Amino acid sequence: MAAAIRLATPADGAQLSAIHAPLVRDTAISFEVDPPDAAEMARRVAESLPTFPWLVADAAGEVLG
């Protein structure tokens, strides 16, 4: 199964949250204290798309990164 790079959409919020949460909880990489939930990640994607689009690696509808 090959992954494709595409623009993220707010619908990716839950998968982005799942990817980002361990980095917030378990490392010092992020300055965030609490992992953002799916709704917050969707809001961030929607807000930034016009000026700073997010890219995701997608394989058959699963966001890998």
PyMOL Python script that loads the backbone (N, CA, C, O; Angstrom):
from pymol import cmd

cmd.read_pdbstr("""\
ATOM      1  N   MET A   1       0.855  -1.171   0.000  1.00  0.00           N
ATOM      2  CA  MET A   1       0.000   0.000   0.000  1.00  0.00           C
ATOM      3  C   MET A   1       0.903   1.237   0.000  1.00  0.00           C
ATOM      4  O   MET A   1       1.666   1.448   0.942  1.00  0.00           O
ATOM      5  N   ALA A   2       0.819   2.032  -1.028  1.00  0.00           N
ATOM      6  CA  ALA A   2       1.627   3.234  -1.158  1.00  0.00           C
ATOM      7  C   ALA A   2       0.923   4.424  -0.509  1.00  0.00           C
ATOM      8  O   ALA A   2      -0.299   4.555  -0.578  1.00  0.00           O
ATOM      9  N   ALA A   3       1.700   5.265   0.106  1.00  0.00           N
ATOM     10  CA  ALA A   3       1.162   6.486   0.711  1.00  0.00           C
ATOM     11  C   ALA A   3       1.266   7.628  -0.290  1.00  0.00           C
ATOM     12  O   ALA A   3       2.188   7.681  -1.103  1.00  0.00           O
ATOM     13  N   ALA A   4       0.314   8.526  -0.214  1.00  0.00           N
ATOM     14  CA  ALA A   4       0.309   9.724  -1.048  1.00  0.00           C
ATOM     15  C   ALA A   4       0.324  10.940  -0.132  1.00  0.00           C
ATOM     16  O   ALA A   4      -0.279  10.927   0.941  1.00  0.00           O
ATOM     17  N   ILE A   5       1.008  11.977  -0.556  1.00  0.00           N
ATOM     18  CA  ILE A   5       1.022  13.237   0.174  1.00  0.00           C
ATOM     19  C   ILE A   5      -0.128  14.083  -0.357  1.00  0.00           C
ATOM     20  O   ILE A   5      -0.284  14.258  -1.566  1.00  0.00           O
ATOM     21  N   ARG A   6      -0.933  14.608   0.574  1.00  0.00           N
ATOM     22  CA  ARG A   6      -2.073  15.445   0.181  1.00  0.00           C
ATOM     23  C   ARG A   6      -2.271  16.541   1.222  1.00  0.00           C
ATOM     24  O   ARG A   6      -1.690  16.500   2.307  1.00  0.00           O
ATOM     25  N   LEU A   7      -3.095  17.513   0.874  1.00  0.00           N
ATOM     26  CA  LEU A   7      -3.451  18.554   1.831  1.00  0.00           C
ATOM     27  C   LEU A   7      -4.340  17.958   2.918  1.00  0.00           C
ATOM     28  O   LEU A   7      -5.252  17.182   2.632  1.00  0.00           O
ATOM     29  N   ALA A   8      -4.069  18.322   4.146  1.00  0.00           N
ATOM     30  CA  ALA A   8      -4.931  17.899   5.251  1.00  0.00           C
ATOM     31  C   ALA A   8      -6.241  18.664   5.183  1.00  0.00           C
ATOM     32  O   ALA A   8      -6.304  19.766   4.638  1.00  0.00           O
ATOM     33  N   THR A   9      -7.271  18.074   5.735  1.00  0.00           N
ATOM     34  CA  THR A   9      -8.569  18.731   5.849  1.00  0.00           C
ATOM     35  C   THR A   9      -9.002  18.648   7.311  1.00  0.00           C
ATOM     36  O   THR A   9      -8.459  17.845   8.070  1.00  0.00           O
ATOM     37  N   PRO A  10      -9.958  19.454   7.708  1.00  0.00           N
ATOM     38  CA  PRO A  10     -10.455  19.356   9.077  1.00  0.00           C
ATOM     39  C   PRO A  10     -10.946  17.950   9.439  1.00  0.00           C
ATOM     40  O   PRO A  10     -10.928  17.573  10.610  1.00  0.00           O
ATOM     41  N   ALA A  11     -11.378  17.185   8.457  1.00  0.00           N
ATOM     42  CA  ALA A  11     -11.843  15.817   8.709  1.00  0.00           C
ATOM     43  C   ALA A  11     -10.718  14.910   9.213  1.00  0.00           C
ATOM     44  O   ALA A  11     -10.986  13.833   9.747  1.00  0.00           O
ATOM     45  N   ASP A  12      -9.478  15.329   9.051  1.00  0.00           N
ATOM     46  CA  ASP A  12      -8.330  14.557   9.527  1.00  0.00           C
ATOM     47  C   ASP A  12      -8.031  14.820  11.001  1.00  0.00           C
ATOM     48  O   ASP A  12      -7.082  14.255  11.544  1.00  0.00           O
ATOM     49  N   GLY A  13      -8.818  15.660  11.650  1.00  0.00           N
ATOM     50  CA  GLY A  13      -8.541  16.073  13.025  1.00  0.00           C
ATOM     51  C   GLY A  13      -8.285  14.934  13.995  1.00  0.00           C
ATOM     52  O   GLY A  13      -7.338  14.996  14.780  1.00  0.00           O
ATOM     53  N   ALA A  14      -9.107  13.897  13.959  1.00  0.00           N
ATOM     54  CA  ALA A  14      -8.950  12.781  14.906  1.00  0.00           C
ATOM     55  C   ALA A  14      -7.644  12.034  14.679  1.00  0.00           C
ATOM     56  O   ALA A  14      -6.948  11.686  15.634  1.00  0.00           O
ATOM     57  N   GLN A  15      -7.311  11.789  13.421  1.00  0.00           N
ATOM     58  CA  GLN A  15      -6.075  11.077  13.134  1.00  0.00           C
ATOM     59  C   GLN A  15      -4.854  11.940  13.461  1.00  0.00           C
ATOM     60  O   GLN A  15      -3.848  11.428  13.952  1.00  0.00           O
ATOM     61  N   LEU A  16      -4.936  13.233  13.193  1.00  0.00           N
ATOM     62  CA  LEU A  16      -3.834  14.126  13.544  1.00  0.00           C
ATOM     63  C   LEU A  16      -3.656  14.207  15.060  1.00  0.00           C
ATOM     64  O   LEU A  16      -2.530  14.243  15.556  1.00  0.00           O
ATOM     65  N   SER A  17      -4.750  14.235  15.779  1.00  0.00           N
ATOM     66  CA  SER A  17      -4.688  14.261  17.235  1.00  0.00           C
ATOM     67  C   SER A  17      -4.014  13.001  17.765  1.00  0.00           C
ATOM     68  O   SER A  17      -3.180  13.074  18.667  1.00  0.00           O
ATOM     69  N   ALA A  18      -4.370  11.852  17.212  1.00  0.00           N
ATOM     70  CA  ALA A  18      -3.784  10.584  17.646  1.00  0.00           C
ATOM     71  C   ALA A  18      -2.282  10.531  17.383  1.00  0.00           C
ATOM     72  O   ALA A  18      -1.534   9.946  18.166  1.00  0.00           O
ATOM     73  N   ILE A  19      -1.843  11.134  16.293  1.00  0.00           N
ATOM     74  CA  ILE A  19      -0.413  11.169  15.964  1.00  0.00           C
ATOM     75  C   ILE A  19       0.322  12.140  16.879  1.00  0.00           C
ATOM     76  O   ILE A  19       1.428  11.850  17.336  1.00  0.00           O
ATOM     77  N   HIS A  20      -0.282  13.276  17.144  1.00  0.00           N
ATOM     78  CA  HIS A  20       0.371  14.352  17.899  1.00  0.00           C
ATOM     79  C   HIS A  20       0.371  14.119  19.418  1.00  0.00           C
ATOM     80  O   HIS A  20       1.305  14.535  20.103  1.00  0.00           O
ATOM     81  N   ALA A  21      -0.645  13.472  19.937  1.00  0.00           N
ATOM     82  CA  ALA A  21      -0.805  13.308  21.385  1.00  0.00           C
ATOM     83  C   ALA A  21       0.402  12.669  22.080  1.00  0.00           C
ATOM     84  O   ALA A  21       0.816  13.179  23.121  1.00  0.00           O
ATOM     85  N   PRO A  22       0.983  11.597  21.571  1.00  0.00           N
ATOM     86  CA  PRO A  22       2.140  11.014  22.253  1.00  0.00           C
ATOM     87  C   PRO A  22       3.345  11.962  22.314  1.00  0.00           C
ATOM     88  O   PRO A  22       4.132  11.909  23.259  1.00  0.00           O
ATOM     89  N   LEU A  23       3.480  12.808  21.324  1.00  0.00           N
ATOM     90  CA  LEU A  23       4.587  13.770  21.338  1.00  0.00           C
ATOM     91  C   LEU A  23       4.405  14.797  22.445  1.00  0.00           C
ATOM     92  O   LEU A  23       5.373  15.234  23.067  1.00  0.00           O
ATOM     93  N   VAL A  24       3.159  15.176  22.683  1.00  0.00           N
ATOM     94  CA  VAL A  24       2.873  16.139  23.749  1.00  0.00           C
ATOM     95  C   VAL A  24       3.022  15.473  25.113  1.00  0.00           C
ATOM     96  O   VAL A  24       3.646  16.026  26.019  1.00  0.00           O
ATOM     97  N   ARG A  25       2.448  14.289  25.250  1.00  0.00           N
ATOM     98  CA  ARG A  25       2.442  13.582  26.544  1.00  0.00           C
ATOM     99  C   ARG A  25       3.804  13.043  26.957  1.00  0.00           C
ATOM    100  O   ARG A  25       4.183  13.140  28.125  1.00  0.00           O
ATOM    101  N   ASP A  26       4.538  12.478  26.010  1.00  0.00           N
ATOM    102  CA  ASP A  26       5.694  11.652  26.353  1.00  0.00           C
ATOM    103  C   ASP A  26       7.056  12.240  26.009  1.00  0.00           C
ATOM    104  O   ASP A  26       8.077  11.603  26.267  1.00  0.00           O
ATOM    105  N   THR A  27       7.096  13.441  25.432  1.00  0.00           N
ATOM    106  CA  THR A  27       8.378  14.038  25.058  1.00  0.00           C
ATOM    107  C   THR A  27       8.400  15.516  25.424  1.00  0.00           C
ATOM    108  O   THR A  27       7.399  16.086  25.857  1.00  0.00           O
ATOM    109  N   ALA A  28       9.551  16.110  25.242  1.00  0.00           N
ATOM    110  CA  ALA A  28       9.698  17.555  25.458  1.00  0.00           C
ATOM    111  C   ALA A  28       9.731  18.306  24.127  1.00  0.00           C
ATOM    112  O   ALA A  28      10.149  19.463  24.081  1.00  0.00           O
ATOM    113  N   ILE A  29       9.301  17.668  23.062  1.00  0.00           N
ATOM    114  CA  ILE A  29       9.336  18.272  21.726  1.00  0.00           C
ATOM    115  C   ILE A  29       8.337  19.418  21.605  1.00  0.00           C
ATOM    116  O   ILE A  29       8.620  20.421  20.950  1.00  0.00           O
ATOM    117  N   SER A  30       7.180  19.275  22.227  1.00  0.00           N
ATOM    118  CA  SER A  30       6.113  20.267  22.123  1.00  0.00           C
ATOM    119  C   SER A  30       6.067  21.135  23.377  1.00  0.00           C
ATOM    120  O   SER A  30       6.381  20.672  24.473  1.00  0.00           O
ATOM    121  N   PHE A  31       5.681  22.377  23.210  1.00  0.00           N
ATOM    122  CA  PHE A  31       5.478  23.270  24.352  1.00  0.00           C
ATOM    123  C   PHE A  31       4.067  23.133  24.923  1.00  0.00           C
ATOM    124  O   PHE A  31       3.736  23.763  25.928  1.00  0.00           O
ATOM    125  N   GLU A  32       3.240  22.311  24.282  1.00  0.00           N
ATOM    126  CA  GLU A  32       1.882  22.112  24.786  1.00  0.00           C
ATOM    127  C   GLU A  32       1.921  21.231  26.028  1.00  0.00           C
ATOM    128  O   GLU A  32       2.770  20.348  26.145  1.00  0.00           O
ATOM    129  N   VAL A  33       1.002  21.474  26.951  1.00  0.00           N
ATOM    130  CA  VAL A  33       0.919  20.690  28.184  1.00  0.00           C
ATOM    131  C   VAL A  33      -0.074  19.550  28.019  1.00  0.00           C
ATOM    132  O   VAL A  33       0.185  18.427  28.452  1.00  0.00           O
ATOM    133  N   ASP A  34      -1.204  19.836  27.398  1.00  0.00           N
ATOM    134  CA  ASP A  34      -2.244  18.837  27.179  1.00  0.00           C
ATOM    135  C   ASP A  34      -2.384  18.588  25.681  1.00  0.00           C
ATOM    136  O   ASP A  34      -2.402  19.534  24.894  1.00  0.00           O
ATOM    137  N   PRO A  35      -2.483  17.327  25.285  1.00  0.00           N
ATOM    138  CA  PRO A  35      -2.653  17.033  23.856  1.00  0.00           C
ATOM    139  C   PRO A  35      -3.965  17.613  23.328  1.00  0.00           C
ATOM    140  O   PRO A  35      -5.004  17.466  23.971  1.00  0.00           O
ATOM    141  N   PRO A  36      -3.931  18.266  22.174  1.00  0.00           N
ATOM    142  CA  PRO A  36      -5.165  18.790  21.590  1.00  0.00           C
ATOM    143  C   PRO A  36      -6.063  17.646  21.121  1.00  0.00           C
ATOM    144  O   PRO A  36      -5.579  16.642  20.599  1.00  0.00           O
ATOM    145  N   ASP A  37      -7.364  17.804  21.311  1.00  0.00           N
ATOM    146  CA  ASP A  37      -8.294  16.771  20.878  1.00  0.00           C
ATOM    147  C   ASP A  37      -8.590  16.931  19.385  1.00  0.00           C
ATOM    148  O   ASP A  37      -8.082  17.840  18.729  1.00  0.00           O
ATOM    149  N   ALA A  38      -9.418  16.032  18.869  1.00  0.00           N
ATOM    150  CA  ALA A  38      -9.730  16.023  17.440  1.00  0.00           C
ATOM    151  C   ALA A  38     -10.345  17.340  16.979  1.00  0.00           C
ATOM    152  O   ALA A  38     -10.007  17.841  15.906  1.00  0.00           O
ATOM    153  N   ALA A  39     -11.242  17.900  17.777  1.00  0.00           N
ATOM    154  CA  ALA A  39     -11.891  19.160  17.394  1.00  0.00           C
ATOM    155  C   ALA A  39     -10.878  20.295  17.307  1.00  0.00           C
ATOM    156  O   ALA A  39     -10.958  21.128  16.404  1.00  0.00           O
ATOM    157  N   GLU A  40      -9.935  20.335  18.230  1.00  0.00           N
ATOM    158  CA  GLU A  40      -8.918  21.383  18.206  1.00  0.00           C
ATOM    159  C   GLU A  40      -7.996  21.220  17.008  1.00  0.00           C
ATOM    160  O   GLU A  40      -7.636  22.206  16.366  1.00  0.00           O
ATOM    161  N   MET A  41      -7.613  19.996  16.700  1.00  0.00           N
ATOM    162  CA  MET A  41      -6.756  19.779  15.532  1.00  0.00           C
ATOM    163  C   MET A  41      -7.500  20.149  14.250  1.00  0.00           C
ATOM    164  O   MET A  41      -6.913  20.731  13.338  1.00  0.00           O
ATOM    165  N   ALA A  42      -8.779  19.818  14.177  1.00  0.00           N
ATOM    166  CA  ALA A  42      -9.575  20.192  13.005  1.00  0.00           C
ATOM    167  C   ALA A  42      -9.650  21.712  12.879  1.00  0.00           C
ATOM    168  O   ALA A  42      -9.555  22.250  11.776  1.00  0.00           O
ATOM    169  N   ARG A  43      -9.821  22.405  14.006  1.00  0.00           N
ATOM    170  CA  ARG A  43      -9.875  23.867  13.996  1.00  0.00           C
ATOM    171  C   ARG A  43      -8.550  24.438  13.501  1.00  0.00           C
ATOM    172  O   ARG A  43      -8.545  25.363  12.689  1.00  0.00           O
ATOM    173  N   ARG A  44      -7.439  23.909  13.972  1.00  0.00           N
ATOM    174  CA  ARG A  44      -6.121  24.403  13.561  1.00  0.00           C
ATOM    175  C   ARG A  44      -5.899  24.217  12.065  1.00  0.00           C
ATOM    176  O   ARG A  44      -5.392  25.113  11.390  1.00  0.00           O
ATOM    177  N   VAL A  45      -6.278  23.062  11.557  1.00  0.00           N
ATOM    178  CA  VAL A  45      -6.133  22.809  10.121  1.00  0.00           C
ATOM    179  C   VAL A  45      -6.992  23.786   9.333  1.00  0.00           C
ATOM    180  O   VAL A  45      -6.510  24.406   8.386  1.00  0.00           O
ATOM    181  N   ALA A  46      -8.250  23.930   9.708  1.00  0.00           N
ATOM    182  CA  ALA A  46      -9.171  24.822   8.985  1.00  0.00           C
ATOM    183  C   ALA A  46      -8.685  26.264   9.016  1.00  0.00           C
ATOM    184  O   ALA A  46      -8.762  26.972   8.011  1.00  0.00           O
ATOM    185  N   GLU A  47      -8.189  26.694  10.158  1.00  0.00           N
ATOM    186  CA  GLU A  47      -7.741  28.081  10.306  1.00  0.00           C
ATOM    187  C   GLU A  47      -6.490  28.376   9.493  1.00  0.00           C
ATOM    188  O   GLU A  47      -6.329  29.488   8.990  1.00  0.00           O
ATOM    189  N   SER A  48      -5.617  27.413   9.359  1.00  0.00           N
ATOM    190  CA  SER A  48      -4.335  27.685   8.711  1.00  0.00           C
ATOM    191  C   SER A  48      -4.307  27.352   7.221  1.00  0.00           C
ATOM    192  O   SER A  48      -3.380  27.767   6.525  1.00  0.00           O
ATOM    193  N   LEU A  49      -5.293  26.618   6.713  1.00  0.00           N
ATOM    194  CA  LEU A  49      -5.258  26.197   5.309  1.00  0.00           C
ATOM    195  C   LEU A  49      -5.012  27.321   4.308  1.00  0.00           C
ATOM    196  O   LEU A  49      -4.232  27.119   3.377  1.00  0.00           O
ATOM    197  N   PRO A  50      -5.628  28.489   4.445  1.00  0.00           N
ATOM    198  CA  PRO A  50      -5.401  29.534   3.437  1.00  0.00           C
ATOM    199  C   PRO A  50      -3.963  30.052   3.372  1.00  0.00           C
ATOM    200  O   PRO A  50      -3.516  30.491   2.313  1.00  0.00           O
ATOM    201  N   THR A  51      -3.240  30.007   4.480  1.00  0.00           N
ATOM    202  CA  THR A  51      -1.908  30.604   4.490  1.00  0.00           C
ATOM    203  C   THR A  51      -0.786  29.628   4.802  1.00  0.00           C
ATOM    204  O   THR A  51       0.351  29.843   4.383  1.00  0.00           O
ATOM    205  N   PHE A  52      -1.082  28.565   5.527  1.00  0.00           N
ATOM    206  CA  PHE A  52      -0.051  27.623   5.951  1.00  0.00           C
ATOM    207  C   PHE A  52      -0.630  26.215   5.924  1.00  0.00           C
ATOM    208  O   PHE A  52      -0.920  25.639   6.972  1.00  0.00           O
ATOM    209  N   PRO A  53      -0.799  25.658   4.717  1.00  0.00           N
ATOM    210  CA  PRO A  53      -1.467  24.364   4.612  1.00  0.00           C
ATOM    211  C   PRO A  53      -0.675  23.238   5.267  1.00  0.00           C
ATOM    212  O   PRO A  53       0.556  23.225   5.247  1.00  0.00           O
ATOM    213  N   TRP A  54      -1.397  22.312   5.837  1.00  0.00           N
ATOM    214  CA  TRP A  54      -0.810  21.111   6.428  1.00  0.00           C
ATOM    215  C   TRP A  54      -0.792  20.025   5.358  1.00  0.00           C
ATOM    216  O   TRP A  54      -1.722  19.926   4.557  1.00  0.00           O
ATOM    217  N   LEU A  55       0.239  19.230   5.343  1.00  0.00           N
ATOM    218  CA  LEU A  55       0.319  18.080   4.452  1.00  0.00           C
ATOM    219  C   LEU A  55       0.267  16.818   5.290  1.00  0.00           C
ATOM    220  O   LEU A  55       0.785  16.791   6.407  1.00  0.00           O
ATOM    221  N   VAL A  56      -0.347  15.781   4.769  1.00  0.00           N
ATOM    222  CA  VAL A  56      -0.373  14.495   5.444  1.00  0.00           C
ATOM    223  C   VAL A  56       0.030  13.406   4.461  1.00  0.00           C
ATOM    224  O   VAL A  56      -0.150  13.533   3.250  1.00  0.00           O
ATOM    225  N   ALA A  57       0.581  12.333   5.017  1.00  0.00           N
ATOM    226  CA  ALA A  57       0.823  11.116   4.236  1.00  0.00           C
ATOM    227  C   ALA A  57      -0.397  10.237   4.449  1.00  0.00           C
ATOM    228  O   ALA A  57      -0.726   9.889   5.584  1.00  0.00           O
ATOM    229  N   ASP A  58      -1.060   9.882   3.377  1.00  0.00           N
ATOM    230  CA  ASP A  58      -2.316   9.139   3.429  1.00  0.00           C
ATOM    231  C   ASP A  58      -2.159   7.821   2.680  1.00  0.00           C
ATOM    232  O   ASP A  58      -1.701   7.793   1.538  1.00  0.00           O
ATOM    233  N   ALA A  59      -2.541   6.743   3.331  1.00  0.00           N
ATOM    234  CA  ALA A  59      -2.552   5.428   2.676  1.00  0.00           C
ATOM    235  C   ALA A  59      -3.939   4.835   2.856  1.00  0.00           C
ATOM    236  O   ALA A  59      -4.313   4.442   3.961  1.00  0.00           O
ATOM    237  N   ALA A  60      -4.684   4.770   1.798  1.00  0.00           N
ATOM    238  CA  ALA A  60      -6.030   4.192   1.803  1.00  0.00           C
ATOM    239  C   ALA A  60      -6.915   4.825   2.875  1.00  0.00           C
ATOM    240  O   ALA A  60      -7.662   4.121   3.554  1.00  0.00           O
ATOM    241  N   GLY A  61      -6.838   6.131   3.030  1.00  0.00           N
ATOM    242  CA  GLY A  61      -7.690   6.846   3.976  1.00  0.00           C
ATOM    243  C   GLY A  61      -7.156   6.929   5.385  1.00  0.00           C
ATOM    244  O   GLY A  61      -7.790   7.542   6.243  1.00  0.00           O
ATOM    245  N   GLU A  62      -6.000   6.327   5.654  1.00  0.00           N
ATOM    246  CA  GLU A  62      -5.379   6.394   6.975  1.00  0.00           C
ATOM    247  C   GLU A  62      -4.236   7.407   6.939  1.00  0.00           C
ATOM    248  O   GLU A  62      -3.323   7.294   6.121  1.00  0.00           O
ATOM    249  N   VAL A  63      -4.292   8.384   7.819  1.00  0.00           N
ATOM    250  CA  VAL A  63      -3.227   9.383   7.895  1.00  0.00           C
ATOM    251  C   VAL A  63      -2.059   8.755   8.664  1.00  0.00           C
ATOM    252  O   VAL A  63      -2.198   8.374   9.826  1.00  0.00           O
ATOM    253  N   LEU A  64      -0.923   8.656   8.001  1.00  0.00           N
ATOM    254  CA  LEU A  64       0.262   8.038   8.591  1.00  0.00           C
ATOM    255  C   LEU A  64       1.192   9.056   9.240  1.00  0.00           C
ATOM    256  O   LEU A  64       1.989   8.721  10.116  1.00  0.00           O
ATOM    257  N   GLY A  65       1.079  10.272   8.807  1.00  0.00           N
ATOM    258  CA  GLY A  65       1.950  11.315   9.363  1.00  0.00           C
ATOM    259  C   GLY A  65       1.701  12.641   8.699  1.00  0.00           C
ATOM    260  O   GLY A  65       2.345  13.633   9.042  1.00  0.00           O
TER     261      GLY A  65
END
""", "prot")
cmd.dss("prot")
cmd.show_as("cartoon", "prot")
cmd.util.cbc("prot")
cmd.orient("prot")
